[in-house]
């Protein structure tokens, strides 16, 4: 099992990137850079490329609406060149509030768009001359307003022709597609105890259609990391995040995170969180997050408990443990967990 960390995207991005880069010598294998509707991810990934030598740098995530498939492929190829072959392209559909509210793009055909980005990116990295007609038309045909476009291929020679593509997916159809065609899977609010019952069928169906040349699907999941007799308090730090995603994300009837928590068996808790959050009672929403759920989302507590949690994630199929170290010495925490892997 490998070890990674998400980059904190609130605050000073240079300081956050410097902190993540400092963990490279402690044994960190990868860092994931989010974007949401904050600072863009590729700029920070480029900064990290100059600050690091060994660990991989991934986007988690770039949405498939705000950039064309060709630009996503170019971005990954550029980062791969800067890092000497350490890039990971993490993509996903994001959600309608961000896509329509921030980018002004219609939120439609998320699975088809994701599949198209993966297929086109791989063709572009192989430097094929691209002619494709689907959701995206390359080149743009005359009936859609095209006049001067012609089929092109990537100008540069990529460092690698097979840059790993990881997909953020939660719903059954999206997870099935991810297991079929992606290199890796980026689930969120992942509870390993429930992974098989929630996603097992989708993962199996996707794997049955998977090209063996892709190798096994990589799974990246984890949570806050803290070790010590008083580390259980760290779990409560997740309350605002869980309350936000379960209660306030997505459009009415299209909150994937709310549906996920319900599928874990916390239907009444999810309903209470949503009710409080939408009524503006954020503290009540946070208080409604069940302690058991927080325990299972985190790797926080006495050393024995944390070691047990690592093994639960491993047994659930996680291949890269994605942790946010909490405490005065993050490097020591990373080194400690690294010694168990």
C-alpha positions in Angstrom: 0.0 0.0 0.0 1.2 3.5 -0.9 0.8 6.7 1.0 -0.5 10.1 -0.2 -1.9 13.3 1.2 -4.4 15.9 -0.2 -3.2 19.4 -0.5 -5.2 21.9 1.6 -6.5 24.4 -0.9 -7.7 27.0 1.6 -5.2 29.7 2.6 -1.8 30.3 1.1 -1.2 27.8 -1.7 2.6 28.2 -1.6 2.7 27.4 2.1 0.5 24.4 1.6 2.6 23.1 -1.3 5.8 23.6 0.7 4.3 21.6 3.6 3.3 18.8 1.2 6.7 18.8 -0.5 8.4 18.5 2.9 6.7 15.2 3.5 8.4 13.7 0.5 11.5 12.8 2.5 9.2 11.3 5.2 8.0 8.7 2.7 5.0 10.2 1.0 4.3 8.7 -2.4 1.9 11.2 -3.9 0.1 14.5 -3.3 -3.4 15.4 -4.6 -4.3 18.9 -5.6 -8.0 19.9 -5.5 -9.5 22.8 -7.5 -13.3 23.1 -6.7 -14.0 26.8 -7.3 -10.8 28.1 -5.6 -7.3 28.5 -7.0 -6.7 26.4 -10.2 -5.0 23.1 -9.7 -2.5 23.0 -12.6 -0.7 26.1 -11.4 -0.1 24.7 -7.9 0.9 21.3 -9.4 3.5 23.0 -11.5 4.9 24.7 -8.4 5.0 21.3 -6.7 6.8 19.9 -9.7 9.7 22.3 -9.0 9.7 21.6 -5.3 9.8 17.8 -5.4 11.9 15.0 -6.9 10.2 11.7 -6.3 6.5 11.8 -5.3 3.7 11.8 -7.8 1.5 14.8 -8.3 -2.2 14.3 -9.1 -5.2 16.5 -9.7 -8.1 15.6 -7.5 -10.0 16.7 -9.3 -10.2 18.6 -12.6 -13.8 18.6 -13.8 -14.6 17.4 -17.3 -16.7 20.5 -18.2 -14.6 23.6 -17.8 -11.7 22.4 -19.9 -11.8 20.6 -23.3 -10.6 17.0 -23.5 -7.6 18.2 -25.5 -6.6 20.8 -22.8 -6.9 18.2 -20.0 -4.6 15.9 -22.0 -2.2 18.8 -22.6 -2.2 19.7 -19.0 -1.4 16.2 -17.9 1.3 15.9 -20.5 2.9 19.2 -19.5 2.9 18.2 -15.8 4.4 14.8 -16.7 7.2 16.5 -18.6 8.0 18.9 -15.7 8.1 16.0 -13.2 9.9 13.5 -15.3 6.9 11.1 -15.4 5.2 11.7 -12.1 1.9 13.1 -13.1 -1.6 11.6 -12.4 -4.6 13.1 -14.1 -7.5 13.0 -11.6 -10.8 13.9 -13.2 -14.5 13.9 -12.4 -17.8 15.4 -13.2 -17.9 17.6 -10.1 -21.5 18.8 -9.4 -24.1 20.9 -11.1 -23.8 23.8 -8.6 -20.1 24.3 -9.5 -20.4 23.4 -13.2 -23.4 25.6 -13.9 -23.0 28.2 -11.2 -19.3 28.8 -11.5 -18.3 27.7 -15.1 -21.6 28.5 -16.8 -21.7 25.1 -18.5 -24.7 22.8 -18.8 -24.4 19.8 -16.5 -25.2 17.0 -18.8 -23.9 13.5 -19.8 -21.3 13.3 -17.0 -20.4 9.7 -17.7 -20.1 10.2 -21.4 -17.9 13.2 -20.9 -15.6 11.4 -18.5 -15.3 8.4 -20.8 -14.6 10.7 -23.8 -11.9 12.6 -21.9 -10.1 9.3 -21.0 -10.3 7.9 -24.5 -9.2 11.1 -26.2 -6.4 11.8 -23.6 -4.9 8.4 -24.3 -5.0 8.9 -28.0 -3.5 12.4 -27.7 -0.6 11.1 -25.5 0.1 8.5 -28.2 0.3 11.5 -30.6 -2.4 10.2 -32.9 -3.9 12.6 -35.4 -7.2 13.3 -33.7 -10.4 13.0 -35.6 -13.3 12.4 -33.2 -17.0 13.0 -33.3 -19.0 12.5 -30.1 -19.9 15.0 -27.3 -16.8 16.8 -28.5 -16.1 17.2 -32.2 -12.5 17.4 -33.4 -12.2 19.1 -35.7 -15.4 21.2 -35.5 -17.5 20.3 -38.5 -19.0 22.9 -40.8 -22.6 22.1 -39.7 -21.6 23.2 -36.2 -19.8 26.4 -37.3 -16.4 25.0 -38.1 -14.5 26.6 -41.0 -10.7 26.2 -40.7 -10.2 23.3 -38.4 -8.2 20.3 -39.4 -7.1 17.1 -37.5 -4.1 17.7 -35.4 -1.8 15.8 -33.1 0.0 16.8 -29.9 3.0 19.1 -30.8 5.3 17.8 -28.1 6.5 14.3 -27.5 5.2 13.3 -24.1 7.5 11.8 -21.5 4.9 8.9 -21.2 2.3 7.7 -23.5 0.2 6.2 -20.7 -0.3 8.8 -18.0 -2.5 7.3 -15.2 -6.0 8.6 -15.1 -8.0 8.4 -11.9 -11.7 9.2 -11.7 -13.7 10.6 -8.8 -16.8 8.5 -8.7 -19.6 7.6 -6.3 -22.7 6.4 -8.2 -23.0 2.8 -9.4 -22.8 3.6 -13.1 -19.8 6.0 -12.7 -18.0 3.5 -10.5 -18.7 0.7 -13.0 -17.2 2.8 -15.8 -14.2 3.7 -13.7 -13.5 0.1 -12.9 -13.7 -0.6 -16.6 -11.5 2.0 -18.2 -9.6 4.1 -15.6 -6.3 3.5 -14.0 -7.5 4.5 -10.5 -10.6 5.4 -8.5 -10.9 8.4 -6.1 -13.9 7.8 -3.8 -14.9 10.5 -1.2 -16.2 9.9 2.3 -15.1 6.3 1.9 -16.1 3.9 4.7 -14.2 0.7 4.1 -16.6 -1.4 6.2 -19.4 -0.6 3.7 -17.3 -0.5 0.4 -18.2 -4.0 -0.7 -22.0 -3.7 -0.2 -22.2 -0.2 -1.7 -19.8 -0.6 -4.7 -18.9 -4.3 -4.9 -21.3 -5.1 -7.7 -20.3 -2.0 -9.8 -16.6 -2.7 -9.3 -17.0 -6.4 -10.3 -19.1 -5.5 -13.4 -16.5 -2.9 -14.5 -13.6 -5.3 -13.9 -15.2 -7.9 -16.0 -15.1 -5.6 -19.0 -11.7 -4.2 -18.2 -8.7 -4.4 -20.6 -6.1 -6.6 -18.8 -3.4 -4.3 -20.2 -4.6 -1.6 -17.7 -3.6 -3.7 -14.7 -5.6 -3.8 -11.5 -7.7 -0.7 -10.6 -5.9 1.5 -8.0 -8.1 2.8 -5.1 -7.1 6.0 -3.3 -9.0 6.6 0.0 -8.3 7.5 3.7 -9.0 10.4 6.0 -7.5 12.5 8.8 -4.5 10.9 10.6 -3.7 11.4 14.2 -2.0 9.0 16.7 -2.3 9.3 20.5 -4.6 8.7 23.4 -6.2 12.1 22.8 -6.3 11.8 19.0 -9.9 10.8 19.0 -10.8 14.5 19.2 -9.5 14.9 15.7 -12.5 13.0 14.4 -14.7 15.9 15.4 -12.7 18.2 13.0 -14.5 16.3 10.2 -17.9 17.3 11.4 -18.0 20.6 9.4 -16.9 18.8 6.2 -19.4 15.9 6.5 -22.2 18.4 7.3 -21.3 20.6 4.3 -21.2 17.7 1.8 -24.1 15.7 3.2 -26.3 18.7 4.0 -25.3 21.5 1.6 -23.7 20.1 -1.6 -25.4 19.4 -4.8 -28.8 20.5 -6.1 -32.1 19.3 -4.5 -32.5 15.6 -5.2 -29.0 15.4 -6.6 -26.7 15.3 -3.6 -24.4 12.3 -4.2 -22.9 12.6 -0.8 -26.2 12.5 1.0 -27.2 9.4 -1.0 -23.8 7.8 -0.1 -24.3 8.3 3.6 -27.8 6.9 3.3 -26.4 3.8 1.6 -24.1 3.3 4.5 -27.2 2.9 6.7 -27.3 6.4 8.2 -30.6 7.5 6.5 -32.1 9.3 9.6 -28.8 11.0 10.4 -28.4 12.2 6.8 -32.0 13.6 6.8 -31.3 15.4 10.1 -28.0 16.8 8.8 -29.7 18.0 5.6 -32.6 19.6 7.4 -30.4 21.5 9.8 -28.0 22.6 7.1 -30.5 23.9 4.7 -32.2 25.8 7.5 -29.0 27.6 8.3 -28.3 25.7 11.5 -24.8 24.6 10.6 -23.7 23.8 14.2 -26.8 21.5 14.6 -26.0 19.8 11.3 -22.4 19.2 12.5 -23.7 17.8 15.8 -26.0 15.4 13.9 -23.1 13.7 12.2 -22.9 10.3 14.0 -19.8 9.5 16.0 -19.6 6.0 14.5 -19.4 7.5 11.0 -16.6 9.9 12.0 -14.6 7.0 13.5 -14.9 5.0 10.3 -13.9 8.0 8.1 -10.8 8.7 10.1 -7.5 7.1 11.2 -7.4 8.8 14.5 -6.9 7.4 18.0 -4.4 5.3 20.0 -1.7 3.6 17.9 -3.3 0.2 18.0 -6.6 1.6 16.8 -4.9 3.4 13.9 -3.0 0.3 12.8 -6.3 -1.6 12.8 -7.9 1.1 10.7 -5.0 0.9 8.2 -5.6 -2.8 7.8 -9.3 -2.3 7.4 -8.7 0.1 4.5 -6.1 -2.4 3.0 -8.6 -5.3 3.3 -11.3 -3.2 1.6 -9.0 -2.9 -1.5 -7.4 0.5 -0.9 -4.0 0.6 -2.7 -3.1 4.2 -1.8 -3.9 5.4 1.7 -4.7 9.1 1.4 -4.2 10.8 4.8 -4.2 14.3 6.2 -1.8 14.3 9.1 -3.0 16.3 12.1 -0.6 17.4 14.8 2.6 19.4 15.4 4.9 17.0 13.5 3.2 15.8 10.2 6.5 14.3 9.0 6.8 12.0 12.0 3.2 10.8 11.5 3.9 10.0 7.8 7.1 8.2 8.8 5.3 6.2 11.5 2.5 5.0 9.1 5.0 4.4 6.3 6.8 1.9 8.6 3.5 -0.2 8.8 3.0 -0.4 5.1 
